[in-house]
């Protein structure tokens, strides 16, 4: 079917159901960062393949909202489709609801698939449309239109994640969550986020790109736990393992009917992560619902001793791969033509050599010169930049190891060091100073990430420079590279930083048309070492987990304080001490040259 044929078929169904508009977000039923192609409804209806966007179809118009990261891509991919690009990052672009209110008549009916909206997202949309006396209708029309060549829901095998890596048994986790439910006077909880299910039941899978998750739902009650999953995904051994831990298996689609049977129970649903379709099933029996953040999210973000030990092991494996990559880049790579993509492929090969490596934790960003200024840049085979001449390479990458998840960004110079400009050195050093300031932070227990964010921004702000992305996101343990609920950014997130959480530390400077600079390590919150003049509060500090050298050629040494210089030297000494024993003699010698004190 062409785009026009898809739109015509959808509009015919809209007329049958008396709908004036239909909204198709680029989401899945599990609030996933990366989703299976089965749910790529926005991409299918529009032909726009970007990761973020929302299509709005009326009986005579088709529009697609996306942000500035995807403007160029959308312009190309929407050509000839009859879709109008709505540039949502532009100040004069109306929101979807404002456009609907201005374009449709009073009492218009707007259709959405409730599986693709969170409870809170659906409620917000519904309430905003009431201004125009418009109503929201829960209905999946795409299932009736997309009948040819639609990918199936992945049925890859689910596997048990050993307690040796997880550090806590399923029974212990279920007990902790049930105790929390009791304290909230709830008798049941719906868990739909795939990372939460994976953590709670110590299971993993390969249904989603870059995140070792299995597609499923889970309903936890005080006396039972039910996993709703395609039975073809669970072999006899895994099924027996789960049953022995009190987990009953039912088919994936059975969750909807099951929720309708939970009469006279107080049910907890995370309003930001559980989809509206599940919520509507719970409400069919007039049960009382509590829409509150999932307690599992906080529990899984606080890494236990085994998980943190595993993260450190994963960081060492990652560091070995990065040493080998940068050595290859400096000594071998440019003897033959290279592009951003061939660099990313070679880094992947080095990571594959590491013990317990399973996959990348996200698509590697290898961005040469001006492409580095595009924060979410993704190189494409037909347009990626060749690596030639002098310039700046921004390399943002990570690995999924059974031991843990890594995420690291290094910015390095390729070419003649004499060509490094003072301006580039100044920018790099401003980023590095902010990176170090956050890594060195000490703060009272209960501090929120937005209270620390200024530490990373401070030196740039003094120069009138900033960056629009967050400074730090949470990181899972052999799970999602981006994890909540806490973070480090300017937004007022009320979740504090908890002991044992892992974050990125990644300030940056982006010069459009020139280069991008980002420096990123992973850090974990630990109890601070004793301080001489404390007034008695419990203080936390960060331990740096990532082990990889900085490109000291890009540092303006005159901009560093004595403390900053000492921090870099101590860090480089630690990197060499921990990683050299894992390298060959030639690799260790190369690492030594990169870790010489400044």
Order of alpha helices (4+ residues) and beta strands (2+ residues): alpha-beta-alpha-beta-beta-alpha-beta-alpha-beta-alpha-beta-alpha-beta-alpha-alpha-beta-alpha-beta-beta-beta-alpha-beta-alpha-beta-alpha-beta-alpha-alpha-alpha-beta-beta-beta-beta-beta-beta-alpha-beta-alpha-beta-beta-beta-beta-beta-beta-beta-alpha-alpha
